[in-house]
């Protein structure tokens, strides 16, 4: 029984394939050439090659040689070849000839839709050395060529020879038409010499009666029943995986029982399952499996494929097909896991399956390539897990062996030592077999498909190689495999770039692995940095996240210039990108943050431990020169630096701090920036939504978010009720600072004034507002004071009457001042 191993055809780029069904020269995907049903037979003598691949083309199969052969045939038509006496010596290798067959009355014969390829074994009867006998029929313009028998025996044999596999012994009719051109479609029969013995490779279209007469009466019905039964079995397995009627563990266990009872039947069911998952309705029957090579089976499955519809399970939309993909991948993983102790080492199941998947991944049919590549990659991932388990067992076995060997001579069990040693050898052999399987999949599938024309196939390869390097870093974490991910960072399709970045992020999450990637990081660092400005937002977010991990787990790999490419993204309108950049900035600031300074600050009596970090954040904000976008900076940092941004105690402590002669406090610019930062953080905590431009719709808060919102509001109110009069008193002369500080009461929970008996601080606040109104004439400050009065006079709160009295007093005062000024003006 032939083993289903894919054989790649080495094609010369300069060779021109004249067969209509053959693959184009220079095509990205190699596929077996086959002939269409409407082609006519052409018998060409081969050049005696050592290859038996049906898909290869000899250099002599060109249009010029065909015309020369046709001309020679036309010149020989009027003559009749002479018979030569029967040779008495042993047969020799026949000389190379070209016999041209052209069909004139094609309407009289019904061609078979699928051509049949027959390889004659060396044991088949050889062709006679006797000269050919050519008979010319003038009425029909037909030339008969007799190759093996004389004319008296031409009509005797209608039964096909067993060695020729349904090929009739009756002499072949060679039809020539002098008035027709050579442009008709032809099929080919090559006479090739394999080493020193001639083999005949024939590709013809047998007559329907010949195909039927070659089978016994009940043979055809048995074959049909066998095909139907196998199709029913594969449908059952395919439907079970698609609909997930039962757990994958149960399906694999049932298949294993079938495989143990009959290996061939079980393997056929598994192979047909993968064929059906490609969307192909063809079935590999037992006869086909035994007699045909892998390329021929794939060719027949290609003919069975529905070319009218481009859909196949992995490309179909809908929840059912999305679930099918997950079940398909899970089935492969469970299959290898259940077979990891015996079946995968039987040199039958895995070899045949890998060979079939390798051949399918090289097909020109997208469904075959996509499905088989996904299956091969998941198979490789499962084999990686098997290799890891073998490593664990080997370490345990070695530990037991060393323990037993270190015992004294009296207590040592030699039988156990011998058993452990034998077990170690067996596991080493299994490890070698698994590595050979992984190497076959990597070189046979991944190396060719990682740059496939289809983006989905390239993305699958990039996703799985990241898993291999993460799980089995001892074997895969080296430049030989990392280079593929680095190269595909330049891919034109977003999904491929995205999978590359995600694979790298899984690697850089581990500090131990990150140290091993130093060479790779330096080689592809520039590309990673440039991807933060990718036109696709998802890719940009992943790129920023990758650089953040590099910044966290490596030392001084990213320069200041490279970090500055990320800083401006905190002001981006796309919130996920801004949040990712905010985390990068937070990590960068933390690395420059000296914790010892906080210890010194506590010794000086400061209550907050974030004072120095807040100063670093202020320096970053001022250096960005985007002072009007403080709300966007706060929103970018909120998810990761929220605890610092909500440290309002520390911020107010910095604002009210008394600076000694030898101490350095905040500059005027830093004080303004800190007040703006504090106000923006309060707004973010109370309103719980991003600033304008980043808000993509109304978001409903969860119960946890609502509780956090209420807690933050209560906390800032309790602290700022006491502090806000002091801040207004200190900065009352600065219009910009006062205008921002007067926004703070809008974030208060005003019930706390009454419930906590804080009316005295309300009176202090109203007094400061009155002083500010009397002191300032700027429109911005007066509007802020008016807004503060409006908020404090809310009818829902009990403090309204107290505030209303204060507002009436300030109005009366302003009216009195205005009246006095008018009187002075009139007098």
C-alpha positions in Angstrom: 0.0 0.0 0.0 1.6 3.3 -1.0 2.3 5.8 1.7 0.7 9.2 1.3 3.8 11.3 1.1 3.8 14.6 -0.8 6.4 14.8 -3.5 7.4 18.3 -4.6 8.2 18.8 -8.3 11.3 20.8 -9.0 10.3 22.9 -11.9 12.8 24.8 -14.1 11.6 28.4 -14.4 12.5 28.3 -18.1 10.4 25.2 -18.8 7.1 26.0 -20.5 4.3 23.7 -19.6 2.1 23.1 -22.6 -0.5 21.1 -20.8 -3.8 23.1 -20.3 -4.3 21.6 -16.9 -0.8 22.0 -15.7 0.4 24.6 -13.2 1.8 27.8 -14.6 5.5 28.3 -14.6 6.5 30.5 -11.8 3.3 29.9 -9.9 3.5 30.4 -6.1 1.8 27.1 -5.4 2.9 23.8 -7.0 0.1 21.4 -7.9 -0.1 18.2 -10.0 -0.9 18.8 -13.6 -3.9 16.8 -14.9 -5.9 16.7 -18.1 -9.4 17.9 -18.8 -12.2 15.5 -20.0 -12.5 17.1 -23.4 -8.8 16.6 -24.4 -7.8 14.1 -27.0 -4.9 11.6 -26.7 -1.4 12.3 -27.8 1.3 9.7 -27.5 4.8 11.1 -27.1 7.9 9.1 -26.4 9.8 10.3 -23.3 13.4 11.0 -22.8 14.1 8.1 -20.4 14.1 10.0 -17.1 14.7 8.6 -13.7 11.7 10.4 -12.2 8.3 8.7 -12.2 6.4 11.8 -11.3 3.4 12.2 -13.5 3.2 16.0 -13.1 6.7 16.7 -14.5 7.1 17.7 -18.1 10.0 16.6 -20.4 11.8 19.3 -22.4 10.8 17.7 -25.7 7.0 18.2 -25.0 6.8 21.5 -26.9 4.8 22.8 -29.7 7.7 22.7 -32.2 8.5 19.1 -31.6 4.9 18.3 -31.9 4.7 19.9 -35.4 7.9 18.1 -36.6 6.5 14.8 -35.4 3.2 15.5 -37.2 5.0 16.3 -40.4 7.0 13.1 -40.2 3.7 11.2 -39.6 2.2 12.7 -42.7 5.1 11.7 -44.9 4.8 8.1 -43.7 1.1 7.8 -44.4 1.2 6.5 -48.0 3.6 3.7 -47.2 3.0 0.4 -45.4 5.6 -0.8 -42.9 7.3 -4.1 -43.7 7.1 -6.9 -41.2 10.4 -8.2 -39.8 10.9 -11.7 -38.6 10.2 -12.3 -34.9 13.3 -11.7 -32.9 14.9 -14.6 -31.1 17.1 -12.7 -28.7 15.9 -11.2 -25.4 14.0 -7.9 -25.6 15.9 -4.7 -25.4 14.8 -1.2 -24.4 12.7 0.2 -27.1 13.9 3.2 -29.1 12.3 6.5 -28.5 9.4 7.2 -30.8 6.6 9.7 -31.0 3.2 8.5 -32.1 0.7 11.2 -32.8 -3.0 10.6 -32.2 -5.6 13.0 -33.4 -9.3 12.5 -33.2 -11.5 13.5 -36.1 -14.9 12.1 -35.4 -15.1 13.1 -31.7 -18.8 13.2 -31.8 -19.1 9.4 -32.3 -17.3 8.6 -29.1 -18.3 9.8 -25.6 -15.2 10.7 -23.6 -14.8 9.9 -20.0 -14.9 13.0 -17.8 -11.8 12.1 -15.8 -8.6 10.9 -17.5 -7.0 7.8 -16.1 -3.2 7.5 -15.4 -1.7 4.1 -15.5 1.8 3.1 -14.5 2.8 -0.2 -16.0 5.0 -2.2 -13.6 8.2 -3.7 -14.8 6.6 -7.1 -14.7 4.2 -6.2 -17.4 4.7 -7.6 -20.9 7.2 -5.5 -22.8 6.7 -4.1 -26.2 7.9 -6.1 -29.1 10.9 -5.1 -31.1 9.0 -6.0 -34.2 8.6 -3.1 -36.7 5.2 -1.3 -36.5 2.6 -2.2 -39.0 0.8 0.8 -40.5 -2.4 0.2 -42.4 -3.9 3.0 -44.4 -7.6 3.3 -45.0 -8.2 5.8 -47.9 -11.9 6.1 -47.3 -11.7 7.1 -43.7 -8.1 8.5 -43.8 -7.3 6.4 -40.7 -3.9 4.9 -39.8 -3.8 1.9 -37.5 -0.7 1.3 -35.5 0.0 -2.2 -34.2 2.5 -2.3 -31.4 2.4 -5.8 -30.0 0.3 -8.2 -32.2 -0.2 -8.8 -35.9 -3.3 -7.7 -37.8 -4.9 -11.1 -37.5 -5.2 -10.7 -33.7 -6.3 -7.1 -33.6 -10.0 -8.0 -33.1 -9.6 -10.9 -30.7 -8.8 -9.3 -27.4 -11.4 -7.2 -25.7 -10.5 -8.2 -22.1 -8.2 -5.8 -20.2 -5.0 -7.1 -18.9 -4.8 -7.2 -15.0 -1.3 -5.7 -15.2 -2.5 -2.8 -17.2 -5.4 -1.9 -14.8 -8.4 -1.8 -17.2 -6.3 -0.8 -20.2 -7.5 -2.7 -23.3 -5.0 -4.8 -25.2 -6.8 -3.9 -28.4 -4.5 -1.9 -30.7 -4.8 1.8 -30.4 -6.3 3.8 -33.2 -4.2 6.6 -34.4 -6.2 9.2 -36.3 -4.4 11.7 -38.5 -5.9 14.6 -40.4 -3.7 16.3 -43.0 -6.1 19.2 -43.3 -6.4 20.0 -39.6 -4.0 22.4 -37.6 -2.0 21.4 -34.7 -3.8 23.7 -32.3 -6.2 21.1 -31.0 -6.1 20.1 -27.3 -4.1 16.9 -26.8 -3.3 14.6 -23.9 -0.1 12.8 -23.5 1.4 9.4 -23.1 5.0 9.1 -22.3 7.3 6.2 -22.8 10.0 6.6 -20.2 12.9 4.5 -19.2 13.4 4.1 -15.5 17.1 3.2 -15.0 17.6 0.2 -17.4 14.1 -1.1 -17.7 11.4 0.6 -19.7 8.2 1.6 -17.9 5.1 2.8 -19.7 3.2 5.8 -18.3 -0.1 6.1 -20.2 -2.7 8.8 -19.9 -5.7 8.1 -22.1 -9.5 8.3 -22.1 -10.8 4.8 -22.2 -14.1 4.1 -23.8 -17.0 3.7 -21.4 -17.5 0.1 -22.4 -13.9 -0.7 -21.7 -14.2 0.7 -18.1 -17.4 -1.3 -17.5 -16.1 -4.5 -19.0 -13.0 -4.5 -16.7 -15.1 -5.0 -13.6 -16.8 -8.1 -12.4 -20.6 -8.1 -12.1 -20.8 -7.4 -8.4 -17.6 -5.4 -8.1 -19.0 -2.0 -9.1 -21.9 -2.2 -6.6 -19.4 -3.2 -3.8 -17.2 -0.2 -4.6 -20.2 2.1 -4.6 -21.4 0.7 -1.3 -17.9 1.1 0.2 -17.7 4.7 -0.9 -21.2 5.5 0.4 -20.4 3.9 3.8 -17.1 5.9 4.1 -18.9 9.1 3.1 -21.5 8.4 5.8 -18.8 7.8 8.4 -16.9 11.0 7.5 -20.2 13.0 7.5 -20.9 11.7 11.0 -17.5 12.8 12.3 -17.7 16.1 10.5 -21.2 16.8 11.7 -20.3 15.8 15.2 -17.4 18.3 15.3 -19.4 21.0 13.6 -22.4 20.8 15.9 -20.4 19.8 19.0 -23.0 17.1 19.8 -20.6 15.6 22.2 -17.3 16.5 23.9 -14.2 16.2 21.7 -12.7 13.8 24.2 -15.6 11.4 23.5 -15.2 11.7 19.7 -11.5 11.0 19.8 -11.9 8.0 22.1 -14.5 6.6 19.7 -12.2 7.1 16.8 -9.3 5.5 18.6 -11.4 2.4 19.2 -12.1 2.2 15.5 -8.4 2.7 14.7 -7.2 0.0 17.0 -9.7 -2.5 15.5 -8.8 -1.6 11.9 -6.0 0.9 11.2 -6.8 1.4 7.6 -10.5 2.1 8.2 -9.8 4.4 11.0 -7.1 6.3 9.1 -9.4 6.7 6.1 -12.1 8.1 8.3 -9.6 10.7 9.8 -8.3 11.7 6.4 -11.8 12.1 4.9 -12.7 14.2 7.9 -9.9 16.7 7.0 -11.0 16.6 3.4 -14.6 17.3 4.3 -13.5 20.1 6.6 -12.0 21.8 3.5 -15.5 21.9 2.0 -14.8 19.1 -0.5 -17.5 16.5 -1.0 -15.0 13.9 -2.3 -14.2 10.7 -0.4 -10.9 8.8 -0.3 -11.9 5.2 -0.7 -9.8 2.2 0.1 -9.0 1.4 -3.5 -7.8 4.9 -4.1 -5.8 4.9 -0.9 -3.9 1.7 -1.8 -3.1 2.4 -5.4 -2.7 6.1 -5.8 0.0 8.4 -4.7 -0.6 11.4 -2.5 -0.5 14.0 -5.4 -3.0 11.9 -7.4 -5.4 11.7 -4.5 -5.3 15.4 -4.0 -5.9 15.9 -7.7 -9.0 13.7 -7.6 -10.2 15.6 -4.5 -9.7 18.9 -6.4 -11.9 17.6 -9.2 -14.6 16.8 -6.7 -14.5 20.3 -5.3 -17.3 22.6 -6.0 -15.6 25.4 -7.9 -18.8 27.4 -8.3 -18.9 28.4 -4.6 -15.8 29.9 -3.0 -17.2 29.3 0.5 -15.8 26.6 2.8 -16.2 26.1 6.6 -13.4 28.3 7.8 -14.5 31.2 5.6 -18.2 31.1 6.3 -19.8 33.7 8.6 -22.1 33.0 11.5 -21.9 31.7 15.1 -22.1 28.1 14.0 -19.0 28.2 11.7 -17.1 30.3 14.2 -17.8 27.6 16.8 -16.7 25.0 14.2 -13.3 26.6 13.9 -12.9 26.3 17.7 -14.1 22.7 17.7 -11.8 21.8 14.8 -8.7 23.1 16.6 -9.8 21.5 19.8 -10.3 18.1 18.0 -6.7 18.2 16.7 -5.3 19.0 20.1 -7.3 16.3 21.9 -6.4 13.8 19.1 -2.7 14.2 19.6 -3.0 14.3 23.4 -4.9 11.0 23.4 -2.4 9.4 21.0 0.8 10.7 22.6 1.8 7.5 24.3 1.5 5.0 21.5 -0.4 5.8 18.3 1.7 8.7 17.1 4.8 6.4 17.2 3.4 3.7 15.0 4.9 5.2 11.8 1.5 5.0 10.1 -1.1 7.5 11.4 1.0 10.6 11.9 3.2 10.0 8.8 0.2 9.7 6.6 -1.6 12.6 8.1 1.4 14.9 8.0 2.0 13.9 4.4 -1.6 14.6 3.4 -1.7 18.0 5.1 1.6 19.0 3.5 0.2 18.1 0.1 -3.0 19.9 0.6 -1.2 23.0 1.9 0.6 23.2 -1.5 -2.7 23.1 -3.5 -3.9 26.0 -5.6 -7.3 25.7 -4.1 -7.6 28.2 -1.3 -9.9 26.0 0.8 -7.4 23.2 0.8 -4.5 25.5 1.7 -6.3 27.4 4.4 -7.8 24.4 6.2 -4.7 22.2 5.9 -2.4 25.0 7.1 -4.5 25.6 10.1 -4.7 21.9 10.9 -0.9 21.5 10.4 -0.2 24.5 12.7 -2.5 23.2 15.4 -1.0 19.7 15.0 2.5 21.3 15.5 1.3 23.1 18.6 -0.1 19.8 20.0 3.2 18.1 19.2 5.1 20.8 21.1 3.0 19.9 24.2 3.9 16.2 23.7 7.6 17.2 23.5 7.3 19.2 26.7 5.7 16.2 28.5 8.5 14.0 27.3 11.0 16.4 28.7 9.3 16.3 32.1 9.2 12.4 32.1 12.8 12.3 31.1 13.8 14.5 34.0 11.7 12.4 36.4 13.2 9.2 35.1 16.8 10.6 35.3 16.1 11.6 38.9 14.8 8.2 39.8 17.8 6.5 38.1 20.3 8.7 39.9 18.6 8.0 43.3 18.7 4.3 42.7 22.3 4.2 41.5 23.5 6.2 44.5 22.2 3.6 46.9 24.6 1.2 48.5 25.4 -2.1 46.8 23.2 -4.0 49.1 20.1 -1.9 48.7 20.5 -1.2 45.0 18.0 -2.9 42.7 19.8 -3.8 39.4 16.5 -4.8 37.8 15.0 -1.4 38.5 18.2 0.3 37.2 18.0 -1.7 34.0 14.3 -0.9 33.6 14.8 2.9 34.1 17.7 2.8 31.6 15.5 1.1 29.1 12.7 3.5 29.7 15.1 6.4 29.2 16.3 5.1 25.8 12.7 4.6 24.7 11.8 8.2 25.7 14.8 9.5 23.9 13.7 7.7 20.8 10.2 9.1 21.1 11.6 12.5 21.6 13.6 12.2 18.3 10.5 11.0 16.5 8.4 13.9 17.7 11.1 16.4 16.7 11.2 14.8 13.3 7.5 15.3 13.0 7.7 18.9 14.0 10.6 19.5 11.6 8.6 17.9 8.8 5.6 20.2 9.5 7.7 23.3 9.9 9.7 22.8 6.7 6.8 21.3 4.7 4.1 23.7 5.6 5.2 26.7 7.6 8.2 27.7 5.5 6.0 27.9 2.4 2.8 29.2 3.9 4.0 32.0 6.1 4.2 34.2 3.0 1.1 32.8 1.3 -1.0 35.2 -0.9 -3.9 34.8 1.5 -3.6 37.0 4.6 -5.6 34.6 6.8 -3.0 31.9 6.2 -0.1 34.1 7.0 -1.8 35.2 10.2 -2.4 31.6 11.3 1.3 30.9 10.9 2.4 34.0 12.8 0.0 33.2 15.6 1.1 29.6 16.1 4.8 30.3 15.9 4.4 32.7 18.8 2.8 29.9 20.8 5.7 27.5 20.0 8.3 30.0 21.1 6.4 30.8 24.3 5.8 27.2 25.3 9.0 25.5 24.0 11.5 28.3 24.2 14.5 25.9 24.5 13.9 24.8 20.9 12.1 27.6 19.2 13.4 30.8 20.9 16.3 31.5 18.6 17.0 33.7 15.6 16.1 30.9 13.2 12.5 31.1 14.1 12.3 34.7 15.4 13.3 36.1 12.0 10.0 35.0 10.4 8.0 37.1 12.9 10.4 40.1 12.4 10.0 39.9 8.6 6.2 39.8 8.8 6.1 43.0 10.9 6.3 44.7 7.5 3.3 42.8 6.1 0.7 44.9 4.2 -2.3 43.4 5.9 -3.3 44.6 9.3 -4.3 41.2 10.7 -0.8 39.7 9.9 1.0 42.6 11.6 -1.4 42.3 14.5 -0.7 38.6 15.0 3.0 39.3 14.9 2.8 41.9 17.6 0.6 39.8 19.8 3.0 36.9 19.5 5.9 39.1 20.5 3.9 40.6 23.4 3.5 37.1 24.8 7.3 36.7 24.7 8.2 40.0 26.2 5.8 39.5 29.1 8.4 37.3 30.7 11.5 39.1 31.9 13.6 35.9 31.5 12.6 35.5 27.9 13.0 39.3 27.2 16.7 39.0 28.2 17.2 36.3 25.5 15.7 38.5 22.8 18.3 41.3 23.0 19.6 40.6 19.5 16.2 40.4 18.0 15.1 43.6 19.8 18.0 45.6 18.5 17.5 44.2 15.0 13.7 45.0 14.7 13.4 47.9 17.3 13.1 50.6 14.7 10.2 48.8 13.0 8.4 48.3 16.3 8.8 52.0 17.2 7.4 53.1 13.8 4.4 50.9 14.2 3.0 53.1 17.0 1.9 55.4 14.2 0.3 52.6 12.2 -2.8 53.6 10.2 -4.7 50.8 11.9 -5.6 51.7 15.5 -5.5 48.1 16.7 -2.0 47.6 15.4 -0.9 50.9 17.0 -2.3 49.9 20.4 -0.4 46.5 20.2 2.8 48.3 19.2 2.6 50.7 22.1 1.9 47.8 24.5 4.9 45.9 23.1 7.2 48.8 23.7 5.8 49.2 27.2 6.8 45.6 27.9 10.2 46.1 26.4 10.6 49.2 28.6 9.5 47.2 31.7 11.6 44.1 31.3 14.8 45.3 29.6 17.4 47.8 30.7 18.1 50.9 28.6 17.0 49.3 25.3 14.8 52.2 24.2 16.6 55.5 23.9 15.0 58.8 24.8 14.4 59.7 21.1 12.5 56.4 20.6 10.4 57.0 23.8 9.5 60.5 22.5 7.8 58.9 19.6 5.2 57.5 22.0 4.7 60.5 24.3 2.5 62.6 22.0 0.0 59.7 21.7 -1.4 60.4 25.2 -3.2 63.3 23.5 -4.6 61.1 20.6 -8.3 61.1 19.9 -8.5 57.3 19.9 -8.9 56.4 23.5 -7.3 52.8 23.5 -4.2 54.2 21.8 -4.0 57.1 24.3 -4.5 54.7 27.2 -1.7 52.5 26.0 0.5 55.5 25.6 -0.5 56.7 29.1 0.7 53.4 30.6 4.0 53.8 28.7 4.4 57.2 30.2 3.5 56.0 33.7 6.1 53.2 33.5 8.7 55.7 32.2 8.1 58.1 35.0 8.1 55.4 37.6 11.6 54.3 36.4 12.9 57.8 37.0 11.1 58.0 40.3 13.3 57.8 43.3 11.5 56.2 46.2 14.1 57.6 48.7 12.8 61.1 48.0 9.4 60.1 49.4 11.0 58.8 52.6 12.6 62.2 53.0 9.2 63.9 52.3 7.6 61.8 55.0 10.3 62.8 57.4 9.5 66.4 56.7 5.9 65.9 57.8 4.2 65.4 54.4 1.1 63.1 54.5 1.2 62.1 50.8 3.7 59.7 49.3 3.1 60.8 45.8 4.5 64.3 45.9 7.6 63.6 44.0 5.8 61.6 41.3 3.3 64.4 40.9 6.2 66.8 40.3 7.5 64.5 37.5 4.1 64.3 36.0 3.9 68.1 36.0 7.3 68.3 34.3 6.1 66.0 31.6 2.9 68.0 31.1 4.8 71.3 30.8 7.4 69.9 28.4 4.7 68.6 26.1 3.6 72.2 25.4 0.0 71.1 25.0 -1.3 72.9 28.1 -4.9 73.2 26.9 -5.3 69.4 26.7 -4.8 68.5 30.3 -8.1 66.6 30.4 -6.8 64.3 27.7 -3.6 63.6 29.6 -5.6 62.7 32.7 -7.9 60.4 30.8 -4.9 58.6 29.2 -3.3 58.0 32.6 -6.6 57.3 34.5 -6.6 53.5 34.1 -3.0 53.0 35.4 -2.2 56.1 37.4 -5.6 56.7 38.9 -4.4 56.4 42.4 -1.9 59.2 41.9 -4.4 61.4 40.1 -6.9 61.0 42.9 -4.4 61.9 45.6 -6.0 65.3 46.1 -4.5 65.5 49.6 -1.1 65.3 48.1 -1.9 67.9 45.5 -3.3 70.5 47.9 -0.4 69.8 50.2 2.0 70.9 47.5 -0.1 74.0 46.7 -0.2 75.1 50.4 3.3 74.1 51.3 5.4 76.7 53.0 8.9 76.7 51.4 12.0 77.5 53.5 15.0 79.4 52.4 17.0 76.4 51.3 14.1 74.5 49.8 12.9 74.5 46.2 9.1 74.7 45.8 6.8 74.8 42.8 7.2 77.6 40.3 4.3 79.7 39.3 3.9 77.8 36.0 3.9 74.5 37.9 1.3 75.7 40.4 -1.0 76.7 37.5 -0.5 73.3 35.9 -1.1 71.5 39.2 -4.4 73.3 39.8 -5.5 72.4 36.3 -4.5 68.8 36.7 -6.3 68.6 40.0 -9.5 70.0 38.6 -9.4 67.7 35.6 -8.9 64.7 37.8 -11.9 65.7 39.9 -14.1 66.0 36.8 -12.9 62.6 35.6 -13.7 61.0 39.0 -17.2 62.6 39.3 -18.5 62.5 35.7 -16.8 59.2 34.8 -16.6 59.7 31.1 -13.8 60.7 28.7 -13.4 64.3 27.5 -15.0 65.5 24.2 -13.6 63.7 21.2 -13.0 60.5 23.0 -16.5 59.7 24.0 -18.1 57.2 21.6 -21.6 57.0 23.0 -23.3 56.9 26.4 -22.0 54.3 28.6 -24.0 52.7 31.4 -22.2 52.4 34.6 -22.0 49.1 36.4 -22.9 48.9 40.1 -19.2 48.8 41.0 -18.5 51.9 39.0 -21.4 53.7 40.5 -20.2 52.9 44.0 -16.7 54.0 43.2 -18.0 57.2 41.7 -20.0 58.0 44.9 -17.0 57.1 47.1 -14.6 59.4 45.2 -17.1 62.3 45.2 -17.6 62.0 49.0 -13.9 61.8 49.6 -12.9 64.8 47.6 -15.8 66.8 49.1 -14.8 66.1 52.7 -11.2 67.1 52.0 -11.8 70.1 49.7 -14.6 71.7 51.8 -11.9 72.5 54.4 -9.1 73.3 51.9 -10.9 75.4 49.2 -11.2 78.6 51.3 -7.4 78.4 52.0 -6.6 77.9 48.3 -8.8 80.8 47.3 -7.2 83.0 49.9 -3.7 82.2 48.8 -4.3 82.6 45.1 -7.0 85.3 45.1 -4.8 87.7 43.2 -4.1 85.4 40.3 -7.1 85.4 37.9 -6.1 82.2 36.1 -5.7 80.1 39.2 -8.8 81.5 40.9 -10.9 80.8 37.8 -9.9 77.1 37.9 -10.3 76.8 41.7 -13.8 78.2 41.5 -14.8 75.1 39.4 -14.2 72.8 42.3 -17.5 73.4 44.2 -19.3 72.0 41.2 -17.9 68.5 42.0 -19.0 68.6 45.7 -21.7 66.6 47.3 -23.3 69.6 48.9 -25.3 67.5 51.4 -22.1 67.0 53.4 -22.2 70.7 54.4 -25.3 69.9 56.5 -24.8 66.2 57.3 -21.2 66.8 58.6 -22.0 70.2 60.1 -19.5 72.0 58.0 -21.5 75.3 57.7 -18.6 77.3 59.0 -16.5 76.3 56.0 -19.4 77.3 53.7 -19.3 80.7 55.2 -15.6 81.0 54.7 -16.1 79.9 51.0 -18.8 82.5 50.5 -16.6 85.2 52.1 -13.7 84.4 49.7 -16.0 84.5 46.7 -17.3 87.9 47.8 -13.7 89.2 48.1 -12.8 87.9 44.7 -15.8 89.5 43.1 -14.9 92.8 44.7 -11.2 92.5 43.7 -11.4 91.3 40.1 -13.0 92.8 37.0 -12.0 90.2 34.5 -14.9 88.5 32.7 -13.5 85.0 33.2 -13.2 85.3 37.0 -16.7 87.0 37.4 -18.3 84.2 35.3 -16.6 81.6 37.5 -18.0 83.3 40.6 -21.5 83.5 39.1 -21.4 79.8 38.3 -20.3 79.0 41.8 -23.2 80.9 43.3 -25.6 79.2 40.9 -24.4 75.7 41.9 -24.5 76.5 45.7 -28.0 77.9 45.4 -29.5 74.6 44.2 -33.0 74.1 45.6 -32.3 70.5 46.4 -29.9 71.3 49.2 -30.6 72.9 52.6 -27.7 75.3 52.3 -29.6 77.2 49.6 -31.0 79.9 52.0 -27.6 80.6 53.5 -26.1 81.0 50.0 -29.0 83.0 48.8 -28.5 85.6 51.6 -24.8 85.9 50.7 -25.7 86.3 47.1 -28.2 89.0 47.9 -25.7 90.8 50.0 -23.1 90.9 47.2 -25.7 92.1 44.8 -26.8 94.9 47.1 -23.1 95.8 47.6 -22.6 95.9 43.8 -25.7 97.9 43.3 -24.6 100.4 46.0 -21.2 100.7 44.4 -22.7 101.2 41.0 -25.2 103.9 42.2 -22.4 105.8 44.1 -20.3 105.7 41.0 -23.1 107.0 38.8 -23.8 109.8 41.2 -20.2 110.8 41.3 -20.1 110.7 37.5 -23.2 113.0 37.2 -22.0 115.5 39.8 
